[in-house]
Amino acid sequence: MDQDEIQAPGWDAIDKALEPIYHGQEPKHYGTVLSYALGGSDPLQGISAYKRLEPVPHWHFVTYGFSELYEKETDNPEYSGWGFELSFRLLAQADSEEPPAWVLNFLQNLARYVFNSGNVFNNGDYLNANGPIALEEDTLIHSVVFSFDPELPPIATPNGRVEFLQVTGITTDEELAIKQWRTLDVLEVFCEYLPLLVTDLGRHSLLENEEIRTRLKAGAARDGSNTGHIFVDQLSWVKEGGFVVTLGARQVGELLGILPNRLAFGREFSLIGKEIEVNFFPADSNTSEIDEDTLRLGLTPETVAEIGRVLEQKEGRYPLKGFDGLVFQVAKTFIKDGEGKVVETIG
């Protein structure tokens, strides 16, 4: 696209925000041949990659296209387009000359999700990729978390405000740690070990570090969890004398990790399926009620503790002694890749 002929005030504003960091460095830029509006497959207009050596060698990717790059088209005068652009920092060899191509498709995939669903990313959000974020890579990085880019504050453009959300690759157990406490507090701890939250596909989980585990556990015990619900693919409940709640093995770990950190602080927690919901709330005595498609379960502290002792991330039936009539049924979870092939079985 010839930007000498087309006015692109939004694009120019992003370039201006990057200039103080990179001082005239010409980035590797990857544009889109056929725009999304004209039937192309890539929603983003382009992605730039800047080479960095400090604090660790890495590529710094920045997107162009979530915000309005040219003329104002949306009705919201406060924000430009979706209101943000994404950035991503990937550990690199100091002498690398080309960034890996998988990152471009990864960022475009995130854009497809936003453009197709209308759901936006916000500071503190997280997402599980159901496998490695880099296909064909042997890596433990299966999830991502979104937070403000530490070097790119929000900018005011002629089309409205634009925030820069950095995507950081994390492991599945690190994602659970985030859910058990608060995203930004966990990232504050992680920052001490991951400068600028650079994604490193080759690293092990930070939770292998005892000091980190201790700090996160203490924070969750002090503040509780900010995760009020999780979305569950495998979820059902039926009334059979009492109630049988069926969920996938994958979600068992999340339920066990989050439930006590919610109810002990007087907060509710929900499992949300495609058409139904199971809602847990703190109560002085165990109780159950049906509200349309929602099963509401009031749990005592003793029952919450029993769930933690009894329920396993393994296929089976788990009745509770302290809550007569309540049974958890755990089904195997099959993790599939983009082609529908089962790549992992849990439970």
Phi and psi in degrees as a GROMACS rama.xvg file:
@    title "Ramachandran Plot"
@    xaxis  label "Phi"
@    yaxis  label "Psi"
@TYPE xy
-86.9412  100.789  ASP-2
-78.8777  -4.72362  GLN-3
-75.1262  -23.4906  ASP-4
-99.6106  -28.5346  GLU-5
-107.211  130.257  ILE-6
-73.2784  124.42  GLN-7
-133.613  71.5303  ALA-8
-64.2276  -32.2184  PRO-9
-68.8485  -42.2482  GLY-10
-61.7567  -46.1187  TRP-11
-60.9475  -36.7351  ASP-12
-65.8663  -37.181  ALA-13
-66.9071  -44.9351  ILE-14
-58.5952  -40.6047  ASP-15
-65.2137  -35.7192  LYS-16
-67.8114  -30.4007  ALA-17
-84.0331  -22.9186  LEU-18
-56.7006  -45.4269  GLU-19
-62.7964  -23.2507  PRO-20
-84.6576  -40.3183  ILE-21
-110.609  -3.31004  TYR-22
44.6359  55.5465  HIS-23
86.4677  0.399014  GLY-24
-60.7931  131.175  GLN-25
-84.0517  113.981  GLU-26
-75.9423  163.309  PRO-27
-76.7041  119.081  LYS-28
-117.428  136.751  HIS-29
-123.437  104.64  TYR-30
-89.8046  172.85  GLY-31
-104.211  127.855  THR-32
-71.1828  -49.6682  VAL-33
-116.039  120.707  LEU-34
-65.0205  155.515  SER-35
-61.3912  -38.0433  TYR-36
-64.6223  -24.8249  ALA-37
-100.131  12.6376  LEU-38
103.97  4.25171  GLY-39
-71.1452  164.786  GLY-40
-92.0056  -11.2426  SER-41
-108.568  114.433  ASP-42
-67.3921  -31.3263  PRO-43
-78.9832  141.798  LEU-44
-72.1305  -29.9184  GLN-45
-176.226  167  GLY-46
-138.943  129.207  ILE-47
-106.8  145.966  SER-48
-127.386  122.081  ALA-49
-105.963  139.682  TYR-50
-88.9507  132.476  LYS-51
-128.017  147.06  ARG-52
-111.964  -18.781  LEU-53
-122.505  147.88  GLU-54
-73.0948  -16.819  PRO-55
-139.359  151.099  VAL-56
-61.2125  128.392  PRO-57
-161.466  162.289  HIS-58
-96.2538  134.521  TRP-59
-110.954  107.702  HIS-60
-94  141.917  PHE-61
-136.385  133.371  VAL-62
-90.9254  158.071  THR-63
-131.403  112.941  TYR-64
146.596  -18.9511  GLY-65
-69.9507  -32.4903  PHE-66
-96.2094  171.524  SER-67
-85.0994  110.211  GLU-68
-83.9921  -26.4625  LEU-69
-111.805  -117.527  TYR-70
-83.4967  160.675  GLU-71
-72.9727  127.319  LYS-72
-121.859  -27.8022  GLU-73
-86.2141  166.46  THR-74
-86.5915  -15.6548  ASP-75
-83.872  109.985  ASN-76
-73.7053  -17.6272  PRO-77
-76.7404  -39.212  GLU-78
-117.116  148.548  TYR-79
-90.9167  116.143  SER-80
58.3838  -127.572  GLY-81
-76.3379  -8.19452  TRP-82
91.8897  4.49711  GLY-83
-154.443  164.723  PHE-84
-126.983  155.834  GLU-85
-98.808  148.466  LEU-86
-127.67  161.926  SER-87
-154.402  130.675  PHE-88
-114.275  124.374  ARG-89
-122.675  127.247  LEU-90
-55.6347  138.217  LEU-91
-140.889  162.395  ALA-92
-71.8037  144.177  GLN-93
-59.8083  -28.8007  ALA-94
-100.151  9.98992  ASP-95
-68.0811  141.032  SER-96
-111.781  -18.787  GLU-97
-130.613  132.788  GLU-98
-73.3505  153.47  PRO-99
-67.8222  139.979  PRO-100
-69.821  -24.3298  ALA-101
-61.8133  -28.891  TRP-102
-63.4508  -36.9275  VAL-103
-61.8003  -45.7642  LEU-104
-68.4121  -36.5269  ASN-105
-60.0758  -47.2362  PHE-106
-68.8197  -36.7271  LEU-107
-65.5161  -35.9159  GLN-108
-64.0317  -40.3682  ASN-109
-62.8555  -38.4871  LEU-110
-66.0925  -40.0526  ALA-111
-59.7993  -40.2841  ARG-112
-60.0648  -46.6202  TYR-113
-66.1117  -48.9817  VAL-114
-66.5474  -33.8376  PHE-115
-83.9194  -33.3553  ASN-116
-97.242  -26.1217  SER-117
81.7892  0.566807  GLY-118
-86.6635  130.276  ASN-119
-103.031  161.663  VAL-120
-93.1912  147.211  PHE-121
-131.879  162.434  ASN-122
-57.3242  118.135  ASN-123
101.978  -5.14888  GLY-124
-73.3327  161.486  ASP-125
-144.346  162.524  TYR-126
-153.736  133.02  LEU-127
-96.382  131.385  ASN-128
-89.4823  0.730014  ALA-129
58.3296  35.3683  ASN-130
147.034  -175.877  GLY-131
-59.1826  138.088  PRO-132
-68.765  -21.0942  ILE-133
-110.824  106.279  ALA-134
-59.1713  146.274  LEU-135
73.0388  1.80812  GLU-136
-99.5979  139.116  GLU-137
-86.6621  91.767  ASP-138
-143.281  151.396  THR-139
-86.6746  -4.00425  LEU-140
-80.313  97.1281  ILE-141
-115.186  -1.02791  HIS-142
-135.681  165.509  SER-143
-135.623  156.204  VAL-144
-130.868  147.326  VAL-145
-111.768  131.428  PHE-146
-151.361  161.708  SER-147
-60.5615  133.702  PHE-148
-58.5652  125.969  ASP-149
-64.0039  -15.8251  PRO-150
-112.346  -5.29936  GLU-151
-124.629  91.6142  LEU-152
-69.9738  164.221  PRO-153
-56.9314  148.313  PRO-154
-123.516  153.761  ILE-155
-100.385  121.806  ALA-156
-114.383  166.59  THR-157
-58.4574  -19.6727  PRO-158
-100.633  2.0692  ASN-159
123.065  -177.869  GLY-160
-73.1356  141.525  ARG-161
-131.32  126.257  VAL-162
-103.333  151.88  GLU-163
-108.771  109.715  PHE-164
-98.1955  120.529  LEU-165
-88.0818  133.717  GLN-166
-93.5444  124.442  VAL-167
-121.514  128.482  THR-168
-78.0079  132.277  GLY-169
-134.981  166.775  ILE-170
-85.2977  165.851  THR-171
-63.6599  -38.9443  THR-172
-72.4746  -27.8071  ASP-173
-68.8716  -35.914  GLU-174
-61.6057  -42.4532  GLU-175
-63.5066  -38.917  LEU-176
-61.2265  -37.0911  ALA-177
-63.0938  -43.5313  ILE-178
-67.04  -30.5588  LYS-179
-75.0339  -19.8766  GLN-180
-127.749  -119.848  TRP-181
-136.911  133.335  ARG-182
-50.8811  -55.3398  THR-183
-69.7845  -29.1779  LEU-184
-69.4502  -40.0262  ASP-185
-65.0723  -43.0162  VAL-186
-63.7317  -31.2678  LEU-187
-62.5145  -37.6148  GLU-188
-69.7952  -45.2909  VAL-189
-60.9061  -34.4321  PHE-190
-57.1166  -29.0367  CYS-191
-70.1312  -19.5849  GLU-192
-113.391  -16.8064  TYR-193
-125.294  87.8419  LEU-194
-54.3739  130.807  PRO-195
56.9844  17.6382  LEU-196
52.7306  43.9594  LEU-197
-69.2674  131.834  VAL-198
-77.1174  129.001  THR-199
-123.86  106.262  ASP-200
-65.3876  -20.5201  LEU-201
-92.6008  -2.36654  GLY-202
-83.2665  162.3  ARG-203
-89.5088  174.033  HIS-204
-65.3957  137.962  SER-205
-65.394  -19.3143  LEU-206
-74.3286  -4.97956  LEU-207
-71.0784  -15.509  GLU-208
-85.7615  118.172  ASN-209
-61.7374  -38.0118  GLU-210
-61.8838  -42.3749  GLU-211
-64.5509  -45.4901  ILE-212
-57.3488  -43.1234  ARG-213
-64.8333  -42.6  THR-214
-66.4245  -41.2027  ARG-215
-68.5412  -40.3613  LEU-216
-63.3368  -40.8751  LYS-217
-66.0278  -40.0579  ALA-218
-63.9764  -43.5826  GLY-219
-65.7442  -38.6034  ALA-220
-66.723  -32.0333  ALA-221
-79.1914  -43.5668  ARG-222
-108.036  -17.3147  ASP-223
76.39  -172.082  GLY-224
-103.913  142.054  SER-225
-92.7829  2.69038  ASN-226
-87.7246  104.961  THR-227
-84.7087  -18.9529  GLY-228
-160.721  159.693  HIS-229
-134.324  149.254  ILE-230
-90.447  134.054  PHE-231
-125.124  124.871  VAL-232
-70.2087  -42.9916  ASP-233
-102.94  102.251  GLN-234
-154.802  131.098  LEU-235
-156.917  160.567  SER-236
-146.08  144.001  TRP-237
-135.514  152.012  VAL-238
-94.8802  112.172  LYS-239
-130.175  76.5149  GLU-240
78.6035  -73.3389  GLY-241
-99.7091  -132.082  GLY-242
-132.466  139.941  PHE-243
-112.412  118.148  VAL-244
-104.686  119.008  VAL-245
-106.02  131.889  THR-246
-144.756  161.727  LEU-247
-75.9598  152.098  GLY-248
-59.541  -31.95  ALA-249
-59.8861  -37.8038  ARG-250
-81.2313  -11.934  GLN-251
-60.6565  -44.1331  VAL-252
-60.7958  -38.5256  GLY-253
-68.767  -42.7832  GLU-254
-59.7509  -47.0406  LEU-255
-66.2196  -33.4041  LEU-256
-78.3817  -32.9385  GLY-257
-96.0483  -39.9408  ILE-258
-51.1393  -51.7223  LEU-259
-65.5506  -27.9833  PRO-260
-80.9176  -3.20411  ASN-261
-103.776  -57.81  ARG-262
-67.0577  -34.0023  LEU-263
-64.8187  -17.8308  ALA-264
-106.25  16.1717  PHE-265
75.4024  19.9525  GLY-266
-110.506  146.319  ARG-267
-83.2258  163.675  GLU-268
-145.747  139.341  PHE-269
-130.172  142.124  SER-270
-99.4647  123.309  LEU-271
-114.262  116.595  ILE-272
-95.4986  -169.957  GLY-273
-67.1578  -36.1172  LYS-274
-131.422  -9.03128  GLU-275
-131.173  172.75  ILE-276
-145.925  145.519  GLU-277
-119.311  119.032  VAL-278
-111.677  128.222  ASN-279
-108.813  136.604  PHE-280
-141.995  151.788  PHE-281
-70.6273  141.439  PRO-282
-149.672  157.468  ALA-283
-78.4762  -23.6196  ASP-284
-141.204  149.999  SER-285
-64.6162  135.335  ASN-286
-149.436  156.158  THR-287
-141.411  146.623  SER-288
-155.989  155.432  GLU-289
-111.098  127.772  ILE-290
-123.132  91.2503  ASP-291
56.9011  -112.864  GLU-292
-95.4379  12.0473  ASP-293
-111.931  128.14  THR-294
-95.436  119.494  LEU-295
-105.064  125.519  ARG-296
-119.879  116.735  LEU-297
-89.9124  124.73  GLY-298
-119.564  136.731  LEU-299
-79.8916  162.291  THR-300
-57.5578  -34.4714  PRO-301
-66.4894  -37.7761  GLU-302
-70.9709  -38.2116  THR-303
-59.373  -42.2696  VAL-304
-65.621  -38.1937  ALA-305
-65.7739  -40.7399  GLU-306
-57.1569  -41.8643  ILE-307
-63.529  -31.3517  GLY-308
-82.8142  -36.8269  ARG-309
-90.6206  -45.642  VAL-310
-69.8416  134.595  LEU-311
-124.892  155.821  GLU-312
-84.3222  56.4303  GLN-313
-148.16  138.691  LYS-314
-53.4001  130.921  GLU-315
161.401  -178.795  GLY-316
-114.91  129.908  ARG-317
-129.527  91.2884  TYR-318
-76.9503  155.075  PRO-319
-108.661  132.772  LEU-320
-75.1851  -35.9722  LYS-321
-81.1727  -12.8099  GLY-322
-128.957  86.1684  PHE-323
-57.9132  125.421  ASP-324
96.9051  -8.79196  GLY-325
-98.3515  123.801  LEU-326
-129.226  135.511  VAL-327
-100.538  129.898  PHE-328
-111.417  120.156  GLN-329
-103.566  126.954  VAL-330
-108.564  154.333  ALA-331
-62.054  144.932  LYS-332
-108.733  128.31  THR-333
-107.72  115.371  PHE-334
-87.3934  126.022  ILE-335
-116.573  150.629  LYS-336
-84.182  -175.32  ASP-337
-62.9407  -19.1307  GLY-338
-96.9484  4.72109  GLU-339
86.7105  5.15024  GLY-340
-82.3653  133.877  LYS-341
-71.9982  120.742  VAL-342
-110.123  -13.2131  VAL-343
-158.775  140.483  GLU-344
-119.634  128.08  THR-345
-112.976  128.209  ILE-346
